[in-house]
Amino acid sequence: MPWLAIFISLTFSVFSPLVQALEANAQEKELIVTPSIEAIPEVGKHIGANMDALTMIVSLLMVLAIIIVCAFILKRFQPIKIQGKGLAIVTSMSLGAKERLIVVQIGDKQQLLGVTSQQITLLDTLDKALETSAPITTELSQSLVTLVQKHLINKKKTTKEESV
């Protein structure tokens, strides 16, 4: 332990004059008047000044939630109608992550197909054809507009019923 005390005292004796010289130099520089560089504003300096960790985490979670909602909306309103010459998908139903039942119109016949990630299987030829709906030609923006309009109409109806 005595060697540690000797090392500390030697360190202070060597570095204390250097520290005092640096402090004196800094005090002299403060007395000298220089043109103000602080007059130039720093761009973006104030942006992160009040942001703490909780605010940053909440902001990140909100962005992730917006991305998930947008992905859900895009998947929900994606038109599935695929048509070729004499071949059309009438309807489709999801059974799982990669399994679907699909009714395909081939000429005047309709066939029920089971589709998985490995194979497509003919399950049945339908005796009575399903009614085909009008082809889906709306785009995503039009689907979203109609969805918002339905929501606003329902909201107006509920507010009128509450006021009565």
C-alpha positions, 0 to 999 in steps of 0.5 A: 500500500505505501507504493500506492500513496507514493504513486498518487502523490507523484501524480498530483505533483506532476499534473497539478502545475499542468492543470493550473496552467490550463485553468489560467489559460482558460480564464485569460481566453474568457477575458478576451472579447471575440466576435460572437459565434453564438449569433448563428443559430444551430439547426435542429439543436432544440429537437431532442432537448426535451425528449426523454426515453419514455417519449421516444419509446412511445413514439416508436410504438406508435409508428409500429402500430401505424405500420401494422394497421396499414398492412392489415388494411392493405391485406383486407381490401386487396382485390382477389379477382383474377381472370383469364380467358374462360378462367376466373376465381369465383370465391375464395376462403382462407382456412389457415395461414397457407390453406385456402378453398377456391371455387374456380369458374372454367367455362360453364363449370365450377370446381372446388379446389383445395390449395396448400403451399405444396399442392392443389387438389380438386375436391369437387365439381359443383352441380349447381353453380354459385352466383358470381358477383360483379368483378372487383374493379375498385381500387384501395383508395375507393374502398377506404373512402366507402369504409370511412363514409359508412363509418361516418353514417353509422356515427351520425345515426348513433349520435341522433339516437343518443340525442333523442 
